[in-house]
Amino acid sequence: MEEEIQIPRVKLGSQGLEALKQLPREKVQVATKFGIIRLEDGKYGVRGTPDYVRECCEASLKRLDINYIDLYYQHRIDLSVPIEDTIGELKKLVEEGKIKYIGLSEASVDTIRRAHAIHPITALQMEYSLWTREIEDEIIPLCRELGIGLVAYSPLGRGFFGGKAVVESLPTGSRLAMHPRFSGENLEKNKLLYARFATLAAKHACSPPQLALAWLLHQGDDIIPIPVKLTQEDLKEICDAMPISEVAGERNTAALSKYAWEVANTPSK
């Protein structure tokens, strides 16, 4: 389980935990997740039963040595448990003062609506970058309708826009070597897109990662952009340089594809 502290956002190791104890609690915001489990065969699974929700929360509170968690995410959706049951237990934890806000990750439109009806969802964590824009049609409009903040993970395409596997080799043993977009023919096709994108970055006198982040931060009026100002024409040119239809490979590994937001619907309650 991953524990995070935001001052700004950094992952907590043992030293981070010690630092947390030295800071006024009200000055930091702690976010952590539950849900993904490792099965006996080594594969991934997801658990969102009420008992497990509470067990994980209590364990995080104990590990962090804090009285409450600011933002508690369901890391992936358990497709066997009605979302009302999972969120119902999270709501109880809010009422008990053990968590402040509830978040979801990789949830479908239906799941988000049903969850939000039980208790307001504060944040939705979704993959979003120039080469992963599928959430623009339904998910982003829904978040804005319901007042849910969108937390974009892998904003640099799992390092692709930083040049991973393109201008630099993947580290030995990197799990990206098994990712559909970083292997074989897919990678060769995506290298062509990177070259086109790098040319645009040079035009804007910035690096490819800076341009990728600048594009992302221009996607909402409530997001403060970094100092690479883009016009609407610039944004269109950038999107045209990275057409979704030309990105080669699935965005998820096979192990996690069955928990992607497009299929993250839970049984009816």
TORDOSE-551891 format. One record per atom (N, C-alpha, C): residue in one letter; x, y, z. Coordinates in steps of 0.05 Angstrom, whole numbers, padded with zeros to 5 digits, always signed. Each point is the difference from the previous one (the first is absolute). Example, Ala and Ser with C-alpha at 12.3 -4.5 7.8 and 13.67 -1.06 7.14 Angstrom:
2
A+00264-00114+00156 A-00018+00024+00000 A+00018+00024+00000 S-00007+00021-00014 S+00016+00024+00001 S-00015+00022+00014 
//
This chain:
269
M+00017-00024+00000 M-00017+00024+00000 M+00017+00025+00000 E-00007+00019-00015 E+00016+00024-00003 E-00011+00022+00018 E+00018+00012+00015 E-00008+00023+00017 E+00013+00025-00012 E-00015+00022-00001 E+00009+00024-00011 E-00006+00024+00018 I+00018+00019-00001 I-00004+00025+00015 I+00004+00023-00019 Q-00016+00021+00002 Q+00001+00021-00019 Q+00009+00026+00012 I+00027+00006-00001 I+00010+00025+00009 I+00025+00010-00014 P+00004-00002-00026 P-00019-00010-00019 P-00001-00030+00000 R-00013-00012-00020 R-00005-00029+00000 R+00026-00016-00002 V+00005-00017+00019 V+00023-00018-00001 V-00008-00026+00012 K+00013-00022-00009 K-00006-00026+00012 K+00014-00003+00026 L-00013-00012+00019 L+00011-00003+00026 L+00015-00026+00003 G+00026+00002+00008 G+00015-00022+00009 G+00003+00002+00030 S+00019-00014+00011 S+00004+00001+00029 S+00008+00028+00009 Q+00016+00014-00016 Q+00009+00027+00008 Q-00024+00019-00002 G-00017-00004-00021 G-00024+00016-00003 G-00019-00002+00023 L-00002-00025+00011 L-00018-00004+00023 L+00011+00015+00024 E+00026+00000+00003 E+00012+00014+00023 E-00005+00030-00003 A+00003+00010-00025 A-00005+00029-00005 A-00029+00007+00005 L-00018-00018-00007 L-00028+00005+00005 L-00006+00005+00029 K+00013-00015+00017 K-00004+00003+00029 K+00010+00026+00011 Q+00018+00013-00015 Q+00012+00025+00010 Q-00016+00025-00009 L-00019-00004-00019 L-00015+00022-00011 L-00028+00002+00013 P-00010+00025+00001 P-00028+00003+00010 P-00019-00015-00018 R-00017-00017+00011 R-00017-00017-00016 R-00017+00016-00019 E-00010+00024+00009 E-00018+00016-00017 E+00015+00013-00023 K+00026-00002-00001 K+00016+00013-00021 K+00005-00019-00024 V-00007-00025+00003 V+00005-00020-00021 V-00026-00014-00008 Q+00000-00009-00025 Q-00023-00015-00010 Q+00011-00028-00008 V-00011-00020+00012 V+00009-00028-00005 V-00020-00014-00017 A+00009-00012-00022 A-00017-00016-00017 A+00012-00028-00003 T-00017-00020+00001 T+00008-00027-00003 T-00022-00016-00013 K+00005-00026-00006 K-00018-00015-00016 K-00004-00028+00012 F-00021-00013-00009 F-00004-00028+00007 F-00013-00014-00025 G+00001-00026+00000 G-00016-00014-00021 G+00015-00021-00015 I+00024+00006-00010 I+00015-00020-00016 I+00013-00020+00019 I-00003-00026-00006 I+00012-00021+00016 I+00016-00018-00018 R+00018-00015+00012 R+00016-00020-00014 R-00011-00027+00006 L-00009-00015-00020 L-00012-00026+00003 L+00022-00021+00004 E-00009-00024+00008 E+00020-00021+00005 E+00016-00008-00025 D-00012+00003-00023 D+00015-00007-00025 D+00018+00022-00009 G+00001+00022+00016 G+00017+00022-00008 G-00013+00021-00016 K-00024-00005-00010 K-00015+00020-00016 K-00013+00020+00018 Y-00009+00022-00013 Y-00014+00021+00015 Y-00030-00006+00003 G-00011+00009+00022 G-00029-00001+00003 G-00009+00026+00014 V-00026+00003+00003 V-00011+00024+00013 V-00020-00008+00021 R+00001+00013+00023 R-00019-00006+00021 R-00012+00026+00011 G-00027+00001+00000 G-00013+00024+00010 G-00023-00006+00019 T+00002-00022+00014 T-00021-00007+00020 T+00002+00019+00023 P-00023+00005+00014 P+00001+00018+00023 P+00020-00007+00021 D+00003-00026+00006 D+00019-00008+00021 D+00028+00006-00009 Y+00006-00004-00026 Y+00027+00006-00009 Y+00006+00030-00001 V-00020+00015-00007 V+00003+00030+00000 V+00008+00009+00028 R-00014-00009+00020 R+00006+00008+00027 R+00027-00011+00009 E+00006-00025-00006 E+00026-00012+00008 E+00023+00016-00012 C-00002+00008-00025 C+00022+00015-00013 C+00003+00028+00012 C-00022+00013+00005 C+00001+00027+00012 C+00013-00001+00028 E-00009-00019+00016 E+00012-00002+00027 E+00030-00006-00002 A+00008-00016-00019 A+00028-00007-00003 A+00016+00025-00008 S-00011+00016-00018 S+00015+00024-00009 S+00002+00020+00023 L-00021+00003+00015 L+00001+00019+00022 L+00021-00009+00020 K+00002-00026+00005 K+00020-00010+00018 K+00028+00004-00011 R+00005-00007-00025 R+00026+00003-00012 R+00010+00029+00000 L-00019+00018-00007 L+00007+00028-00002 L+00000+00014+00028 D-00012-00014+00019 D-00002+00012+00027 D-00014+00027+00000 I-00023+00000-00014 I-00017+00024-00001 I-00028-00008+00007 N-00017+00021+00005 N-00027-00005+00009 N-00020-00001-00023 Y+00008+00012-00023 Y-00018+00000-00023 Y+00016+00003-00026 I-00012-00009-00021 I+00011+00002-00027 I-00016+00021-00015 D+00014+00019-00013 D-00015+00021-00014 D-00015-00010-00024 L+00013-00015-00017 L-00013-00010-00025 L+00006-00030-00002 Y-00021-00016-00001 Y+00003-00029-00001 Y-00012-00010-00026 Y+00017-00011-00017 Y-00009-00010-00027 Y-00006-00030+00001 Q-00020-00007-00016 Q-00002-00028-00008 Q+00016-00003-00025 H+00022-00015+00001 H+00021+00000-00021 H-00010-00012-00026 R-00016-00021+00001 R-00014-00011-00023 R-00027-00009+00010 I-00019-00005-00019 I-00027-00007+00007 I-00003-00030+00002 D-00011-00010+00022 D-00007-00028+00003 D-00025-00006-00016 L+00002-00015-00021 L-00023-00004-00018 L-00020-00020+00012 S+00006-00012+00023 S-00018-00020+00012 S-00016+00012+00023 V+00006+00025+00008 V-00013+00012+00023 V-00015+00025-00009 P-00026+00003+00007 P-00014+00025-00007 P+00015+00024+00011 I+00003+00020-00017 I+00016+00023+00009 I-00013+00014+00024 E-00027-00004+00003 E-00014+00011+00023 E+00011-00011+00026 D+00007-00026+00000 D+00011-00012+00024 D+00027+00011+00007 T+00017+00003-00020 T+00027+00011+00005 T-00001+00029+00009 I-00015+00016-00014 I-00002+00028+00008 I-00016+00004+00026 G-00018-00018+00005 G-00015+00001+00026 G+00019-00003+00023 E+00019-00018-00002 E+00020-00003+00022 E+00019+00024+00002 L+00007+00010-00023 L+00017+00024+00000 L-00015+00024+00012 K-00026+00001-00005 K-00016+00022+00012 K+00000-00003+00030 K-00001-00024+00010 K+00001-00005+00029 K+00027+00010+00012 L+00021-00005-00015 L+00027+00008+00009 L+00002+00031+00000 V-00014+00013-00019 V-00001+00029+00000 V-00015+00010+00025 E-00023-00013+00006 E-00016+00008+00023 E+00015-00005+00026 E+00017-00020+00000 E+00016-00006+00024 E+00025+00018+00002 G+00005+00017-00020 G+00023+00018+00001 G+00026-00013-00008 K-00001-00024-00011 K+00025-00014-00007 K+00010+00007-00028 I-00018+00009-00017 I+00008+00012-00026 I-00016+00025-00004 K+00011+00018-00016 K-00015+00025-00006 K-00014-00001-00027 Y+00014-00010-00020 Y-00011+00000-00027 Y+00004-00027-00014 I-00018-00006-00018 I+00000-00026-00014 I+00008+00004-00029 G+00018-00017-00010 G+00008+00001-00028 G-00004-00027-00013 L-00002+00000-00026 L-00001-00024-00017 L+00022+00000-00020 S+00006-00023-00012 S+00020-00001-00021 S-00010-00020-00021 E+00002+00007-00025 E-00008-00017-00022 E-00029-00010+00003 A-00018+00018+00006 A-00028-00007+00003 A-00016+00008-00025 S-00020-00016-00006 S-00017+00006-00024 S-00019+00022+00006 V-00013+00010-00021 V-00020+00021+00004 V-00022-00009+00019 D-00011-00024-00005 D-00022-00010+00017 D+00010-00002+00029 T+00023-00011+00004 T+00011-00004+00027 T+00004+00027+00014 I+00010+00020-00014 I+00004+00026+00012 I-00027+00012+00009 R-00020-00001-00017 R-00026+00011+00006 R-00012-00014+00025 R+00001-00027+00000 R-00011-00015+00022 R+00015+00006+00026 A+00026+00002-00002 A+00016+00006+00024 A-00006+00027+00011 H-00001+00020-00018 H-00005+00028+00008 H-00027+00003+00013 A-00019-00017-00007 A-00027+00001+00012 A+00000-00009+00029 I+00020-00017+00007 I+00002-00009+00028 I+00015+00020+00017 H+00022+00011-00011 H+00016+00020+00014 H+00016+00015-00021 P+00002+00027+00003 P+00015+00015-00020 P+00029-00011-00005 I+00006-00004-00025 I+00027-00008-00007 I+00016+00026-00005 T+00023+00002+00013 T+00016+00024-00002 T+00019+00000-00023 A+00013-00023-00005 A+00020-00002-00020 A-00002-00026-00016 L+00006+00001-00025 L+00000-00023-00018 L+00027-00001-00013 Q+00014-00023+00005 Q+00027-00003-00011 Q-00003-00017-00026 M+00009+00012-00022 M-00002-00013-00026 M+00026+00005-00016 E+00007-00019-00017 E+00022+00005-00018 E-00008+00021-00021 Y+00017+00021-00003 Y-00007+00021-00019 Y+00026+00013-00009 S+00004-00001-00026 S+00024+00012-00012 S-00007+00003-00030 L+00020+00011-00014 L-00005+00004-00029 L-00006-00025-00015 W+00011-00023+00009 W-00005-00024-00015 W-00021-00018+00014 T-00013+00011+00021 T-00022-00014+00013 T-00022+00021+00006 R-00018+00004-00020 R-00019+00021+00002 R-00029-00010-00001 E-00004-00026+00004 E-00027-00011-00002 E-00020+00011+00020 I+00010+00010+00023 I-00018+00009+00020 I-00013+00027-00006 E+00009+00013-00022 E-00010+00027-00006 E-00029+00000-00008 D-00010-00022-00011 D-00028+00000-00010 D-00021-00003+00022 E+00006-00016+00020 E-00021-00005+00021 E+00010+00006+00028 I+00024-00009+00007 I+00009+00002+00027 I+00004+00029+00009 I+00015+00015-00016 I+00006+00028+00008 I-00026+00016+00002 P-00018-00001-00020 P-00026+00014+00003 P-00015-00008+00025 L+00000-00025+00007 L-00014-00010+00024 L+00013+00012+00025 C+00026+00000+00001 C+00014+00012+00023 C-00008+00029+00004 R-00001+00014-00022 R-00007+00029+00002 R-00029+00003+00007 E-00017-00018-00008 E-00028+00001+00007 E-00004-00004+00030 L+00015-00019+00011 L-00003-00008+00028 L+00019+00015+00019 G+00018+00016-00011 G+00019+00014+00017 G+00022-00018+00011 I+00008-00019-00015 I+00021-00019+00008 I+00027+00009-00012 G+00020+00001+00016 G+00027+00007-00010 G+00012-00023-00015 L+00014+00005-00022 L+00013-00021-00016 L+00030+00001+00006 V+00010-00023+00010 V+00028-00003+00005 V+00012-00017-00022 A+00016+00012-00017 A+00010-00014-00024 A+00026-00015+00008 Y-00001-00027-00003 Y+00024-00015+00005 Y+00013-00006-00027 S+00026-00006+00001 S+00016-00004-00025 S-00003+00023-00019 P+00003+00025+00009 P-00004+00023-00019 P+00022+00001-00022 L+00022-00014+00004 L+00021-00001-00020 L+00000-00027-00015 G-00024-00013-00001 G-00002-00025-00014 G+00019-00021+00010 R+00001-00003+00026 R+00018-00020+00014 R+00029+00005-00008 G+00007+00026-00005 G+00027+00007-00006 G+00006+00003-00030 F-00019-00008-00017 F+00004+00001-00029 F+00007+00028-00009 F-00014+00021+00010 F+00006+00027-00008 F+00026+00011+00012 G+00011-00015+00019 G+00026+00007+00010 G+00022-00015-00015 G-00008-00016-00020 G+00020-00013-00017 G+00006-00029+00007 K-00015-00011+00019 K+00005-00028+00008 K-00005-00019-00024 A+00020-00017-00005 A-00001-00019-00022 A+00002+00013-00027 V+00004+00027-00001 V+00002+00014-00025 V+00028+00012-00003 V+00006+00019+00018 V+00027+00012+00000 V+00018-00012+00021 E-00012-00017+00017 E+00016-00014+00020 E-00012-00028+00003 S+00017-00019+00007 S-00009-00027+00003 S-00015-00004+00026 L-00018-00019+00000 L-00014-00007+00025 L+00020-00012+00020 P-00002+00006+00025 P+00017-00012+00020 P-00003-00030+00000 T+00021-00014+00007 T-00001-00029+00001 T-00021-00009+00020 G-00017-00018-00008 G-00021-00010+00017 G-00025+00018+00002 S-00001+00021-00016 S-00023+00018+00001 S-00025-00014-00009 R-00022+00004+00015 R-00025-00013-00007 R-00012+00012-00026 L+00010+00024-00008 L-00009+00012-00025 L+00007-00017-00024 A+00020-00017+00003 A+00008-00017-00023 A-00023-00019-00007 M-00018-00005+00018 M-00023-00018-00005 M-00025+00016-00008 H+00002+00027+00001 H-00023+00016-00006 H-00005+00001-00030 P-00025-00003-00009 P-00006-00001-00029 P+00011+00023-00016 R+00001+00024+00011 R+00009+00023-00015 R+00030+00003-00001 F+00014-00015+00016 F+00029+00002+00001 F+00014-00025-00011 S-00013-00015-00016 S+00012-00025-00009 S-00006-00005-00030 G+00019-00012-00013 G-00004-00010-00027 G-00008+00021-00020 E-00017-00008-00018 E-00009+00018-00021 E-00014+00025+00010 N-00014-00003+00022 N-00014+00023+00012 N+00020+00022+00007 L+00022-00008+00012 L+00020+00020+00008 L+00011+00014-00025 E+00005-00015-00021 E+00012+00012-00024 E-00020+00021-00012 K-00026-00006+00001 K-00019+00019-00010 K-00002+00025+00018 N+00002-00005+00026 N-00003+00022+00019 N+00025+00018-00001 K+00023-00011-00007 K+00024+00016-00003 K-00003+00022-00021 L-00016-00007-00021 L-00005+00020-00021 L-00017+00023+00011 L-00019-00006+00017 L-00016+00021+00012 L+00017+00017+00019 Y+00018-00013+00014 Y+00018+00015+00018 Y+00017+00020-00016 A+00011-00009-00022 A+00016+00018-00016 A-00015+00024-00010 R-00025-00004-00008 R-00017+00022-00008 R-00006+00019+00023 F-00004-00012+00023 F-00006+00016+00024 F+00024+00016+00009 A+00024-00012-00001 A+00024+00013+00008 A+00006+00025-00017 T-00007-00002-00025 T+00003+00023-00018 T-00018+00023+00009 L-00024-00006+00008 L-00018+00020+00011 L+00011+00013+00025 A+00012-00017+00017 A+00011+00010+00025 A+00022+00020-00006 A+00017-00006-00019 A+00021+00018-00008 A-00011+00026-00010 K-00022-00001-00014 K-00013+00024-00010 K-00008+00018+00023 H-00009-00012+00023 H-00008+00016+00023 H+00022+00005+00019 A+00024-00007-00008 A+00024+00005+00017 A-00002-00014+00027 C-00009-00024+00000 C-00002-00015+00025 C+00006-00030-00006 S+00002-00016+00021 S+00004-00028-00004 S-00026-00015-00005 P+00001-00024-00011 P-00025-00015-00004 P-00016-00004+00026 P+00013-00007+00023 P-00016-00002+00025 P-00014+00026+00007 Q+00014+00022-00003 Q-00012+00026+00007 Q-00025+00006-00018 L+00003-00006-00026 L-00023+00005-00018 L-00023-00019+00006 A+00006-00025+00007 A-00022-00019+00007 A-00015+00009+00025 L+00015+00010+00020 L-00013+00010+00024 L-00015+00026-00005 A+00012+00017-00016 A-00014+00025-00007 A-00026-00005-00013 W-00001-00019-00019 W-00025-00008-00013 W-00020-00009+00021 L+00009-00018+00018 L-00019-00011+00020 L-00011+00022+00018 L+00017+00018+00008 L-00008+00021+00018 L-00017+00022-00014 H-00003-00001-00026 H-00018+00018-00014 H-00027-00012-00005 Q-00005-00024+00011 Q-00025-00013-00005 Q-00023+00009+00018 G+00005+00017+00019 G-00021+00009+00018 G+00006+00028+00011 D-00021+00016+00002 D+00004+00027+00011 D+00009+00000+00029 D-00005-00022+00014 D+00007-00002+00028 D+00028-00010+00005 I+00015-00003-00022 I+00027-00010+00002 I+00020+00022-00007 I+00019+00004+00018 I+00020+00022-00005 I+00021-00011-00019 P+00003+00012-00024 P+00020-00010-00019 P+00029+00007+00007 I+00018-00017-00007 I+00029+00006+00003 I+00007+00021-00021 P+00024+00012+00002 P+00006+00024-00017 P+00005-00007-00030 V-00015-00017-00011 V+00000-00004-00030 V-00028+00006-00009 K-00004+00025-00008 K-00027+00009-00007 K-00007-00010-00028 L-00024-00011-00003 L-00009-00012-00025 L-00025+00013-00009 T-00002+00005-00026 T-00025+00010-00011 T-00018-00024-00008 Q-00025+00006-00008 Q-00017-00022-00009 Q+00012-00013-00025 E+00012+00016-00017 E+00013-00011-00024 E+00023-00019+00008 D+00015+00009+00021 D+00022-00017+00009 D-00011-00027+00010 L-00021+00001+00016 L-00011-00024+00012 L-00010-00019-00022 K-00012+00011-00021 K-00010-00017-00022 K+00024-00013-00014 E+00021+00016-00005 E+00024-00010-00013 E+00013-00023+00016 I+00000+00004+00026 I+00012-00021+00017 I-00017-00025-00001 C-00026+00002+00002 C-00017-00023-00002 C+00003-00014-00027 D+00001+00016-00021 D+00003-00011-00027 D+00027-00015-00003 A+00020+00009+00015 A+00026-00014-00002 A+00000-00027+00015 M-00020-00004+00017 M-00002-00024+00016 M-00028-00012-00003 P-00008-00007-00024 P-00028-00010-00004 P-00004-00026+00016 I-00021-00001+00015 I-00006-00025+00015 I-00002-00024-00018 S-00011+00004-00024 S-00003-00023-00018 S+00026-00012-00009 E+00022+00015+00003 E+00026-00009-00009 E+00017-00011+00022 V-00008+00003+00025 V+00015-00011+00023 V-00003-00030-00001 A+00022-00014+00001 A+00000-00029-00004 A+00002-00014+00027 G-00019-00019+00005 G+00000-00015+00024 G-00021+00008+00020 E-00009-00018+00016 E-00019+00006+00022 E+00013+00016+00021 R-00015+00015+00015 R+00012+00017+00021 R+00006-00016+00025 N-00013-00023+00004 N+00004-00016+00024 N+00014-00026-00006 T+00014-00011+00019 T+00010-00027-00002 T-00024-00019+00003 A+00004-00025-00009 A-00022-00020+00001 A-00010-00004+00029 A+00019+00002+00019 A-00007-00005+00028 A-00021+00019+00011 L+00001+00025-00010 L-00017+00021+00010 L-00023+00008-00019 S+00001-00010-00024 S-00020+00008-00020 S-00029-00007+00009 K-00004-00021+00015 K-00027-00007+00008 K-00010+00018+00022 Y+00017+00017+00011 Y-00009+00019+00020 Y+00001+00029-00010 A+00001+00003-00026 A+00000+00027-00012 A-00027+00013+00003 W-00001+00026-00001 W-00025+00015+00005 W-00022-00007-00019 E+00007-00007-00025 E-00021-00006-00020 E-00017-00023+00008 V+00010-00018+00017 V-00015-00024+00007 V-00004-00002+00030 A+00005+00022+00015 A-00001+00000+00029 A-00028+00004+00011 N-00019-00017-00009 N-00027+00001+00010 N-00004-00021+00021 T-00013+00007+00022 T-00004-00020+00021 T-00029-00010-00001 P-00006-00022+00015 P-00027-00011+00000 P-00020+00020+00011 S-00025-00001-00009 S-00021+00017+00010 S-00005-00007+00029 K-00006+00021+00016 K-00005-00004+00028 K-00029-00008+00004 
//
